Amino acid sequence: MSIDLEWGKLDSSLASYLVDVLNRQLTNAERPSFIGPVEVTSLDFGSTAPDVELVDLRDIYRDFLEDDDEDLDRGPVK
């Protein structure tokens, strides 16, 4: 199975937004004392879309969904 990506929508405004989001997260992230400040300076998606193939699709386990204590032991979602 493969998917089509609209690579043209991944433009410089999205890249700039992602750089801002990543830098905000990195500023607040805990780091070991030997790692100094981390900053993303740029992001470029390139001009050629990658060839993406979904190799394996499985059921989603309830643990990955919203917190719902009643459903913890029911297994995968079908």
PDB file of N, CA, C and O in Angstrom:
ATOM      1  N   MET A   1       0.851  -1.164   0.000  1.00  0.00           N
ATOM      2  CA  MET A   1       0.000   0.000   0.000  1.00  0.00           C
ATOM      3  C   MET A   1       0.902   1.234   0.000  1.00  0.00           C
ATOM      4  O   MET A   1       1.917   1.268   0.696  1.00  0.00           O
ATOM      5  N   SER A   2       0.532   2.230  -0.771  1.00  0.00           N
ATOM      6  CA  SER A   2       1.294   3.467  -0.788  1.00  0.00           C
ATOM      7  C   SER A   2       0.334   4.645  -0.629  1.00  0.00           C
ATOM      8  O   SER A   2      -0.878   4.495  -0.787  1.00  0.00           O
ATOM      9  N   ILE A   3       0.878   5.801  -0.319  1.00  0.00           N
ATOM     10  CA  ILE A   3       0.061   6.998  -0.153  1.00  0.00           C
ATOM     11  C   ILE A   3       0.637   8.111  -1.016  1.00  0.00           C
ATOM     12  O   ILE A   3       1.834   8.134  -1.300  1.00  0.00           O
ATOM     13  N   ASP A   4      -0.226   9.030  -1.428  1.00  0.00           N
ATOM     14  CA  ASP A   4       0.219  10.192  -2.190  1.00  0.00           C
ATOM     15  C   ASP A   4       0.300  11.388  -1.259  1.00  0.00           C
ATOM     16  O   ASP A   4      -0.666  11.705  -0.565  1.00  0.00           O
ATOM     17  N   LEU A   5       1.437  12.047  -1.239  1.00  0.00           N
ATOM     18  CA  LEU A   5       1.630  13.240  -0.423  1.00  0.00           C
ATOM     19  C   LEU A   5       1.571  14.469  -1.314  1.00  0.00           C
ATOM     20  O   LEU A   5       2.156  14.476  -2.397  1.00  0.00           O
ATOM     21  N   GLU A   6       0.885  15.489  -0.881  1.00  0.00           N
ATOM     22  CA  GLU A   6       0.867  16.755  -1.615  1.00  0.00           C
ATOM     23  C   GLU A   6       2.094  17.560  -1.175  1.00  0.00           C
ATOM     24  O   GLU A   6       2.006  18.459  -0.339  1.00  0.00           O
ATOM     25  N   TRP A   7       3.218  17.214  -1.755  1.00  0.00           N
ATOM     26  CA  TRP A   7       4.499  17.767  -1.328  1.00  0.00           C
ATOM     27  C   TRP A   7       4.562  19.282  -1.489  1.00  0.00           C
ATOM     28  O   TRP A   7       5.275  19.955  -0.745  1.00  0.00           O
ATOM     29  N   GLY A   8       3.826  19.822  -2.449  1.00  0.00           N
ATOM     30  CA  GLY A   8       3.827  21.259  -2.688  1.00  0.00           C
ATOM     31  C   GLY A   8       3.270  22.063  -1.520  1.00  0.00           C
ATOM     32  O   GLY A   8       3.578  23.246  -1.380  1.00  0.00           O
ATOM     33  N   LYS A   9       2.447  21.429  -0.676  1.00  0.00           N
ATOM     34  CA  LYS A   9       1.881  22.127   0.479  1.00  0.00           C
ATOM     35  C   LYS A   9       2.874  22.260   1.627  1.00  0.00           C
ATOM     36  O   LYS A   9       2.633  22.999   2.581  1.00  0.00           O
ATOM     37  N   LEU A  10       3.979  21.551   1.533  1.00  0.00           N
ATOM     38  CA  LEU A  10       5.031  21.649   2.555  1.00  0.00           C
ATOM     39  C   LEU A  10       5.977  22.775   2.136  1.00  0.00           C
ATOM     40  O   LEU A  10       7.045  22.532   1.575  1.00  0.00           O
ATOM     41  N   ASP A  11       5.566  23.997   2.419  1.00  0.00           N
ATOM     42  CA  ASP A  11       6.307  25.167   1.947  1.00  0.00           C
ATOM     43  C   ASP A  11       7.115  25.819   3.059  1.00  0.00           C
ATOM     44  O   ASP A  11       7.190  25.299   4.172  1.00  0.00           O
ATOM     45  N   SER A  12       7.714  26.956   2.752  1.00  0.00           N
ATOM     46  CA  SER A  12       8.595  27.636   3.708  1.00  0.00           C
ATOM     47  C   SER A  12       7.830  28.184   4.904  1.00  0.00           C
ATOM     48  O   SER A  12       8.399  28.278   5.991  1.00  0.00           O
ATOM     49  N   SER A  13       6.551  28.553   4.743  1.00  0.00           N
ATOM     50  CA  SER A  13       5.791  29.050   5.900  1.00  0.00           C
ATOM     51  C   SER A  13       5.542  27.918   6.895  1.00  0.00           C
ATOM     52  O   SER A  13       5.594  28.146   8.104  1.00  0.00           O
ATOM     53  N   LEU A  14       5.275  26.705   6.414  1.00  0.00           N
ATOM     54  CA  LEU A  14       5.120  25.558   7.302  1.00  0.00           C
ATOM     55  C   LEU A  14       6.446  25.230   7.972  1.00  0.00           C
ATOM     56  O   LEU A  14       6.484  24.938   9.167  1.00  0.00           O
ATOM     57  N   ALA A  15       7.529  25.275   7.213  1.00  0.00           N
ATOM     58  CA  ALA A  15       8.855  25.007   7.772  1.00  0.00           C
ATOM     59  C   ALA A  15       9.189  26.005   8.868  1.00  0.00           C
ATOM     60  O   ALA A  15       9.719  25.619   9.910  1.00  0.00           O
ATOM     61  N   SER A  16       8.892  27.270   8.656  1.00  0.00           N
ATOM     62  CA  SER A  16       9.151  28.305   9.659  1.00  0.00           C
ATOM     63  C   SER A  16       8.314  28.070  10.910  1.00  0.00           C
ATOM     64  O   SER A  16       8.811  28.208  12.028  1.00  0.00           O
ATOM     65  N   TYR A  17       7.053  27.716  10.724  1.00  0.00           N
ATOM     66  CA  TYR A  17       6.174  27.423  11.855  1.00  0.00           C
ATOM     67  C   TYR A  17       6.721  26.233  12.663  1.00  0.00           C
ATOM     68  O   TYR A  17       6.763  26.282  13.892  1.00  0.00           O
ATOM     69  N   LEU A  18       7.137  25.170  11.968  1.00  0.00           N
ATOM     70  CA  LEU A  18       7.674  23.998  12.651  1.00  0.00           C
ATOM     71  C   LEU A  18       8.963  24.306  13.397  1.00  0.00           C
ATOM     72  O   LEU A  18       9.188  23.771  14.482  1.00  0.00           O
ATOM     73  N   VAL A  19       9.809  25.156  12.836  1.00  0.00           N
ATOM     74  CA  VAL A  19      11.038  25.566  13.525  1.00  0.00           C
ATOM     75  C   VAL A  19      10.675  26.275  14.828  1.00  0.00           C
ATOM     76  O   VAL A  19      11.289  26.016  15.863  1.00  0.00           O
ATOM     77  N   ASP A  20       9.684  27.165  14.786  1.00  0.00           N
ATOM     78  CA  ASP A  20       9.249  27.868  15.999  1.00  0.00           C
ATOM     79  C   ASP A  20       8.712  26.900  17.046  1.00  0.00           C
ATOM     80  O   ASP A  20       9.061  26.992  18.223  1.00  0.00           O
ATOM     81  N   VAL A  21       7.857  25.967  16.612  1.00  0.00           N
ATOM     82  CA  VAL A  21       7.273  24.992  17.544  1.00  0.00           C
ATOM     83  C   VAL A  21       8.369  24.122  18.159  1.00  0.00           C
ATOM     84  O   VAL A  21       8.395  23.911  19.371  1.00  0.00           O
ATOM     85  N   LEU A  22       9.261  23.626  17.328  1.00  0.00           N
ATOM     86  CA  LEU A  22      10.348  22.779  17.832  1.00  0.00           C
ATOM     87  C   LEU A  22      11.231  23.532  18.816  1.00  0.00           C
ATOM     88  O   LEU A  22      11.617  22.974  19.843  1.00  0.00           O
ATOM     89  N   ASN A  23      11.559  24.786  18.524  1.00  0.00           N
ATOM     90  CA  ASN A  23      12.407  25.558  19.420  1.00  0.00           C
ATOM     91  C   ASN A  23      11.721  25.837  20.754  1.00  0.00           C
ATOM     92  O   ASN A  23      12.371  25.834  21.799  1.00  0.00           O
ATOM     93  N   ARG A  24      10.402  26.078  20.722  1.00  0.00           N
ATOM     94  CA  ARG A  24       9.675  26.259  21.994  1.00  0.00           C
ATOM     95  C   ARG A  24       9.727  24.992  22.826  1.00  0.00           C
ATOM     96  O   ARG A  24       9.931  25.047  24.038  1.00  0.00           O
ATOM     97  N   GLN A  25       9.544  23.850  22.178  1.00  0.00           N
ATOM     98  CA  GLN A  25       9.586  22.576  22.897  1.00  0.00           C
ATOM     99  C   GLN A  25      10.989  22.280  23.417  1.00  0.00           C
ATOM    100  O   GLN A  25      11.153  21.807  24.542  1.00  0.00           O
ATOM    101  N   LEU A  26      11.988  22.555  22.604  1.00  0.00           N
ATOM    102  CA  LEU A  26      13.366  22.287  23.021  1.00  0.00           C
ATOM    103  C   LEU A  26      13.804  23.198  24.164  1.00  0.00           C
ATOM    104  O   LEU A  26      14.624  22.805  24.994  1.00  0.00           O
ATOM    105  N   THR A  27      13.264  24.405  24.208  1.00  0.00           N
ATOM    106  CA  THR A  27      13.608  25.329  25.285  1.00  0.00           C
ATOM    107  C   THR A  27      13.128  24.789  26.627  1.00  0.00           C
ATOM    108  O   THR A  27      13.810  24.942  27.640  1.00  0.00           O
ATOM    109  N   ASN A  28      11.961  24.161  26.634  1.00  0.00           N
ATOM    110  CA  ASN A  28      11.367  23.663  27.873  1.00  0.00           C
ATOM    111  C   ASN A  28      11.715  22.216  28.188  1.00  0.00           C
ATOM    112  O   ASN A  28      11.375  21.723  29.264  1.00  0.00           O
ATOM    113  N   ALA A  29      12.379  21.535  27.281  1.00  0.00           N
ATOM    114  CA  ALA A  29      12.694  20.121  27.488  1.00  0.00           C
ATOM    115  C   ALA A  29      13.849  19.961  28.467  1.00  0.00           C
ATOM    116  O   ALA A  29      14.803  20.739  28.469  1.00  0.00           O
ATOM    117  N   GLU A  30      13.735  18.929  29.301  1.00  0.00           N
ATOM    118  CA  GLU A  30      14.836  18.625  30.216  1.00  0.00           C
ATOM    119  C   GLU A  30      15.957  17.948  29.433  1.00  0.00           C
ATOM    120  O   GLU A  30      15.716  17.104  28.570  1.00  0.00           O
ATOM    121  N   ARG A  31      17.183  18.339  29.756  1.00  0.00           N
ATOM    122  CA  ARG A  31      18.354  17.770  29.101  1.00  0.00           C
ATOM    123  C   ARG A  31      19.370  17.376  30.156  1.00  0.00           C
ATOM    124  O   ARG A  31      19.401  17.964  31.238  1.00  0.00           O
ATOM    125  N   PRO A  32      20.194  16.394  29.857  1.00  0.00           N
ATOM    126  CA  PRO A  32      21.294  16.088  30.776  1.00  0.00           C
ATOM    127  C   PRO A  32      22.209  17.306  30.898  1.00  0.00           C
ATOM    128  O   PRO A  32      22.270  18.130  29.986  1.00  0.00           O
ATOM    129  N   SER A  33      22.902  17.421  31.990  1.00  0.00           N
ATOM    130  CA  SER A  33      23.737  18.599  32.255  1.00  0.00           C
ATOM    131  C   SER A  33      24.841  18.802  31.206  1.00  0.00           C
ATOM    132  O   SER A  33      25.313  19.923  31.020  1.00  0.00           O
ATOM    133  N   PHE A  34      25.252  17.734  30.526  1.00  0.00           N
ATOM    134  CA  PHE A  34      26.336  17.856  29.557  1.00  0.00           C
ATOM    135  C   PHE A  34      25.850  18.314  28.177  1.00  0.00           C
ATOM    136  O   PHE A  34      26.660  18.521  27.274  1.00  0.00           O
ATOM    137  N   ILE A  35      24.537  18.472  28.012  1.00  0.00           N
ATOM    138  CA  ILE A  35      24.002  18.970  26.744  1.00  0.00           C
ATOM    139  C   ILE A  35      23.518  20.394  26.953  1.00  0.00           C
ATOM    140  O   ILE A  35      22.645  20.650  27.783  1.00  0.00           O
ATOM    141  N   GLY A  36      24.086  21.306  26.204  1.00  0.00           N
ATOM    142  CA  GLY A  36      23.706  22.710  26.303  1.00  0.00           C
ATOM    143  C   GLY A  36      22.416  22.983  25.564  1.00  0.00           C
ATOM    144  O   GLY A  36      21.703  22.054  25.185  1.00  0.00           O
ATOM    145  N   PRO A  37      22.115  24.241  25.358  1.00  0.00           N
ATOM    146  CA  PRO A  37      20.892  24.605  24.639  1.00  0.00           C
ATOM    147  C   PRO A  37      20.884  24.018  23.224  1.00  0.00           C
ATOM    148  O   PRO A  37      21.914  23.969  22.551  1.00  0.00           O
ATOM    149  N   VAL A  38      19.710  23.580  22.793  1.00  0.00           N
ATOM    150  CA  VAL A  38      19.526  23.007  21.463  1.00  0.00           C
ATOM    151  C   VAL A  38      18.578  23.918  20.702  1.00  0.00           C
ATOM    152  O   VAL A  38      17.539  24.319  21.225  1.00  0.00           O
ATOM    153  N   GLU A  39      18.939  24.245  19.462  1.00  0.00           N
ATOM    154  CA  GLU A  39      18.104  25.129  18.655  1.00  0.00           C
ATOM    155  C   GLU A  39      18.056  24.631  17.216  1.00  0.00           C
ATOM    156  O   GLU A  39      19.083  24.288  16.630  1.00  0.00           O
ATOM    157  N   VAL A  40      16.853  24.595  16.656  1.00  0.00           N
ATOM    158  CA  VAL A  40      16.669  24.275  15.239  1.00  0.00           C
ATOM    159  C   VAL A  40      16.786  25.594  14.486  1.00  0.00           C
ATOM    160  O   VAL A  40      16.078  26.552  14.795  1.00  0.00           O
ATOM    161  N   THR A  41      17.677  25.645  13.500  1.00  0.00           N
ATOM    162  CA  THR A  41      17.894  26.897  12.775  1.00  0.00           C
ATOM    163  C   THR A  41      17.162  26.947  11.443  1.00  0.00           C
ATOM    164  O   THR A  41      16.826  28.031  10.966  1.00  0.00           O
ATOM    165  N   SER A  42      16.908  25.781  10.830  1.00  0.00           N
ATOM    166  CA  SER A  42      16.176  25.770   9.562  1.00  0.00           C
ATOM    167  C   SER A  42      15.619  24.385   9.310  1.00  0.00           C
ATOM    168  O   SER A  42      16.058  23.392   9.890  1.00  0.00           O
ATOM    169  N   LEU A  43      14.638  24.353   8.428  1.00  0.00           N
ATOM    170  CA  LEU A  43      14.005  23.106   8.031  1.00  0.00           C
ATOM    171  C   LEU A  43      13.644  23.242   6.558  1.00  0.00           C
ATOM    172  O   LEU A  43      13.038  24.234   6.151  1.00  0.00           O
ATOM    173  N   ASP A  44      14.017  22.248   5.762  1.00  0.00           N
ATOM    174  CA  ASP A  44      13.744  22.289   4.323  1.00  0.00           C
ATOM    175  C   ASP A  44      13.207  20.922   3.906  1.00  0.00           C
ATOM    176  O   ASP A  44      13.848  19.898   4.145  1.00  0.00           O
ATOM    177  N   PHE A  45      12.042  20.910   3.286  1.00  0.00           N
ATOM    178  CA  PHE A  45      11.425  19.658   2.859  1.00  0.00           C
ATOM    179  C   PHE A  45      11.978  19.158   1.533  1.00  0.00           C
ATOM    180  O   PHE A  45      11.702  18.026   1.138  1.00  0.00           O
ATOM    181  N   GLY A  46      12.742  19.970   0.854  1.00  0.00           N
ATOM    182  CA  GLY A  46      13.280  19.585  -0.443  1.00  0.00           C
ATOM    183  C   GLY A  46      12.245  19.769  -1.537  1.00  0.00           C
ATOM    184  O   GLY A  46      11.113  20.170  -1.270  1.00  0.00           O
ATOM    185  N   SER A  47      12.631  19.480  -2.757  1.00  0.00           N
ATOM    186  CA  SER A  47      11.726  19.691  -3.884  1.00  0.00           C
ATOM    187  C   SER A  47      11.154  18.392  -4.442  1.00  0.00           C
ATOM    188  O   SER A  47      10.203  18.426  -5.223  1.00  0.00           O
ATOM    189  N   THR A  48      11.712  17.257  -4.057  1.00  0.00           N
ATOM    190  CA  THR A  48      11.251  15.970  -4.556  1.00  0.00           C
ATOM    191  C   THR A  48      10.609  15.186  -3.422  1.00  0.00           C
ATOM    192  O   THR A  48      11.227  14.961  -2.381  1.00  0.00           O
ATOM    193  N   ALA A  49       9.374  14.774  -3.632  1.00  0.00           N
ATOM    194  CA  ALA A  49       8.658  13.999  -2.609  1.00  0.00           C
ATOM    195  C   ALA A  49       9.281  12.612  -2.466  1.00  0.00           C
ATOM    196  O   ALA A  49       9.704  12.017  -3.457  1.00  0.00           O
ATOM    197  N   PRO A  50       9.339  12.096  -1.236  1.00  0.00           N
ATOM    198  CA  PRO A  50       9.857  10.738  -1.047  1.00  0.00           C
ATOM    199  C   PRO A  50       8.832   9.711  -1.505  1.00  0.00           C
ATOM    200  O   PRO A  50       7.642  10.014  -1.599  1.00  0.00           O
ATOM    201  N   ASP A  51       9.285   8.515  -1.787  1.00  0.00           N
ATOM    202  CA  ASP A  51       8.401   7.409  -2.118  1.00  0.00           C
ATOM    203  C   ASP A  51       8.101   6.689  -0.809  1.00  0.00           C
ATOM    204  O   ASP A  51       8.975   6.029  -0.248  1.00  0.00           O
ATOM    205  N   VAL A  52       6.858   6.815  -0.317  1.00  0.00           N
ATOM    206  CA  VAL A  52       6.479   6.258   0.973  1.00  0.00           C
ATOM    207  C   VAL A  52       5.590   5.047   0.753  1.00  0.00           C
ATOM    208  O   VAL A  52       4.630   5.106  -0.015  1.00  0.00           O
ATOM    209  N   GLU A  53       5.907   3.950   1.425  1.00  0.00           N
ATOM    210  CA  GLU A  53       5.090   2.751   1.333  1.00  0.00           C
ATOM    211  C   GLU A  53       4.761   2.271   2.736  1.00  0.00           C
ATOM    212  O   GLU A  53       5.654   2.083   3.563  1.00  0.00           O
ATOM    213  N   LEU A  54       3.459   2.071   3.002  1.00  0.00           N
ATOM    214  CA  LEU A  54       3.026   1.532   4.280  1.00  0.00           C
ATOM    215  C   LEU A  54       3.180   0.025   4.219  1.00  0.00           C
ATOM    216  O   LEU A  54       2.511  -0.641   3.427  1.00  0.00           O
ATOM    217  N   VAL A  55       4.053  -0.513   5.047  1.00  0.00           N
ATOM    218  CA  VAL A  55       4.373  -1.931   4.980  1.00  0.00           C
ATOM    219  C   VAL A  55       3.437  -2.757   5.858  1.00  0.00           C
ATOM    220  O   VAL A  55       3.059  -3.866   5.482  1.00  0.00           O
ATOM    221  N   ASP A  56       3.063  -2.236   7.011  1.00  0.00           N
ATOM    222  CA  ASP A  56       2.294  -3.025   7.959  1.00  0.00           C
ATOM    223  C   ASP A  56       1.306  -2.132   8.696  1.00  0.00           C
ATOM    224  O   ASP A  56       1.705  -1.140   9.306  1.00  0.00           O
ATOM    225  N   LEU A  57       0.045  -2.466   8.648  1.00  0.00           N
ATOM    226  CA  LEU A  57      -0.985  -1.748   9.392  1.00  0.00           C
ATOM    227  C   LEU A  57      -1.576  -2.709  10.411  1.00  0.00           C
ATOM    228  O   LEU A  57      -1.922  -3.843  10.080  1.00  0.00           O
ATOM    229  N   ARG A  58      -1.690  -2.249  11.648  1.00  0.00           N
ATOM    230  CA  ARG A  58      -2.237  -3.086  12.708  1.00  0.00           C
ATOM    231  C   ARG A  58      -3.323  -2.342  13.447  1.00  0.00           C
ATOM    232  O   ARG A  58      -3.494  -1.134  13.280  1.00  0.00           O
ATOM    233  N   ASP A  59      -4.054  -3.070  14.264  1.00  0.00           N
ATOM    234  CA  ASP A  59      -5.068  -2.463  15.104  1.00  0.00           C
ATOM    235  C   ASP A  59      -4.403  -1.536  16.115  1.00  0.00           C
ATOM    236  O   ASP A  59      -3.283  -1.787  16.558  1.00  0.00           O
ATOM    237  N   ILE A  60      -5.097  -0.473  16.472  1.00  0.00           N
ATOM    238  CA  ILE A  60      -4.595   0.466  17.469  1.00  0.00           C
ATOM    239  C   ILE A  60      -4.965  -0.066  18.847  1.00  0.00           C
ATOM    240  O   ILE A  60      -6.127  -0.391  19.092  1.00  0.00           O
ATOM    241  N   TYR A  61      -3.994  -0.159  19.747  1.00  0.00           N
ATOM    242  CA  TYR A  61      -4.285  -0.576  21.110  1.00  0.00           C
ATOM    243  C   TYR A  61      -4.868   0.580  21.890  1.00  0.00           C
ATOM    244  O   TYR A  61      -4.468   1.729  21.704  1.00  0.00           O
ATOM    245  N   ARG A  62      -5.798   0.283  22.748  1.00  0.00           N
ATOM    246  CA  ARG A  62      -6.494   1.301  23.524  1.00  0.00           C
ATOM    247  C   ARG A  62      -5.542   2.148  24.357  1.00  0.00           C
ATOM    248  O   ARG A  62      -5.874   3.289  24.677  1.00  0.00           O
ATOM    249  N   ASP A  63      -4.390   1.640  24.713  1.00  0.00           N
ATOM    250  CA  ASP A  63      -3.418   2.399  25.503  1.00  0.00           C
ATOM    251  C   ASP A  63      -2.998   3.687  24.803  1.00  0.00           C
ATOM    252  O   ASP A  63      -2.588   4.642  25.463  1.00  0.00           O
ATOM    253  N   PHE A  64      -3.096   3.725  23.473  1.00  0.00           N
ATOM    254  CA  PHE A  64      -2.670   4.883  22.710  1.00  0.00           C
ATOM    255  C   PHE A  64      -3.789   5.889  22.480  1.00  0.00           C
ATOM    256  O   PHE A  64      -3.556   6.959  21.917  1.00  0.00           O
ATOM    257  N   LEU A  65      -4.991   5.557  22.908  1.00  0.00           N
ATOM    258  CA  LEU A  65      -6.125   6.443  22.741  1.00  0.00           C
ATOM    259  C   LEU A  65      -6.303   7.303  23.984  1.00  0.00           C
ATOM    260  O   LEU A  65      -5.505   7.225  24.918  1.00  0.00           O
ATOM    261  N   GLU A  66      -7.347   8.123  23.995  1.00  0.00           N
ATOM    262  CA  GLU A  66      -7.646   8.965  25.145  1.00  0.00           C
ATOM    263  C   GLU A  66      -7.714   8.114  26.406  1.00  0.00           C
ATOM    264  O   GLU A  66      -8.048   6.931  26.348  1.00  0.00           O
ATOM    265  N   ASP A  67      -7.396   8.721  27.546  1.00  0.00           N
ATOM    266  CA  ASP A  67      -7.473   8.036  28.828  1.00  0.00           C
ATOM    267  C   ASP A  67      -8.909   7.623  29.112  1.00  0.00           C
ATOM    268  O   ASP A  67      -9.793   8.471  29.235  1.00  0.00           O
ATOM    269  N   ASP A  68      -9.137   6.325  29.215  1.00  0.00           N
ATOM    270  CA  ASP A  68     -10.464   5.799  29.512  1.00  0.00           C
ATOM    271  C   ASP A  68     -10.258   4.548  30.359  1.00  0.00           C
ATOM    272  O   ASP A  68     -10.091   3.448  29.832  1.00  0.00           O
ATOM    273  N   ASP A  69     -10.272   4.731  31.677  1.00  0.00           N
ATOM    274  CA  ASP A  69      -9.927   3.652  32.598  1.00  0.00           C
ATOM    275  C   ASP A  69     -10.762   2.391  32.408  1.00  0.00           C
ATOM    276  O   ASP A  69     -10.275   1.295  32.681  1.00  0.00           O
ATOM    277  N   GLU A  70     -12.005   2.514  31.948  1.00  0.00           N
ATOM    278  CA  GLU A  70     -12.869   1.350  31.788  1.00  0.00           C
ATOM    279  C   GLU A  70     -12.421   0.461  30.648  1.00  0.00           C
ATOM    280  O   GLU A  70     -12.695  -0.739  30.676  1.00  0.00           O
ATOM    281  N   ASP A  71     -11.748   0.995  29.653  1.00  0.00           N
ATOM    282  CA  ASP A  71     -11.408   0.236  28.448  1.00  0.00           C
ATOM    283  C   ASP A  71      -9.988  -0.311  28.431  1.00  0.00           C
ATOM    284  O   ASP A  71      -9.559  -0.834  27.403  1.00  0.00           O
ATOM    285  N   LEU A  72      -9.251  -0.213  29.513  1.00  0.00           N
ATOM    286  CA  LEU A  72      -7.832  -0.580  29.491  1.00  0.00           C
ATOM    287  C   LEU A  72      -7.582  -2.034  29.162  1.00  0.00           C
ATOM    288  O   LEU A  72      -6.568  -2.343  28.536  1.00  0.00           O
ATOM    289  N   ASP A  73      -8.464  -2.948  29.558  1.00  0.00           N
ATOM    290  CA  ASP A  73      -8.203  -4.374  29.379  1.00  0.00           C
ATOM    291  C   ASP A  73      -8.985  -4.999  28.243  1.00  0.00           C
ATOM    292  O   ASP A  73      -9.133  -6.221  28.208  1.00  0.00           O
ATOM    293  N   ARG A  74      -9.488  -4.210  27.316  1.00  0.00           N
ATOM    294  CA  ARG A  74     -10.297  -4.754  26.229  1.00  0.00           C
ATOM    295  C   ARG A  74      -9.485  -5.141  25.011  1.00  0.00           C
ATOM    296  O   ARG A  74     -10.037  -5.770  24.107  1.00  0.00           O
ATOM    297  N   GLY A  75      -8.219  -4.805  24.932  1.00  0.00           N
ATOM    298  CA  GLY A  75      -7.400  -5.178  23.783  1.00  0.00           C
ATOM    299  C   GLY A  75      -7.470  -4.169  22.663  1.00  0.00           C
ATOM    300  O   GLY A  75      -7.821  -3.011  22.886  1.00  0.00           O
ATOM    301  N   PRO A  76      -7.130  -4.609  21.429  1.00  0.00           N
ATOM    302  CA  PRO A  76      -7.072  -3.667  20.299  1.00  0.00           C
ATOM    303  C   PRO A  76      -8.445  -3.181  19.875  1.00  0.00           C
ATOM    304  O   PRO A  76      -9.457  -3.851  20.084  1.00  0.00           O
ATOM    305  N   VAL A  77      -8.455  -1.996  19.274  1.00  0.00           N
ATOM    306  CA  VAL A  77      -9.675  -1.437  18.712  1.00  0.00           C
ATOM    307  C   VAL A  77      -9.828  -1.991  17.320  1.00  0.00           C
ATOM    308  O   VAL A  77      -8.864  -1.989  16.554  1.00  0.00           O
ATOM    309  N   LYS A  78     -10.984  -2.457  16.968  1.00  0.00           N
ATOM    310  CA  LYS A  78     -11.236  -3.036  15.640  1.00  0.00           C
ATOM    311  C   LYS A  78     -11.953  -2.044  14.771  1.00  0.00           C
ATOM    312  O   LYS A  78     -12.256  -2.341  13.615  1.00  0.00           O
TER     313      LYS A  78
END
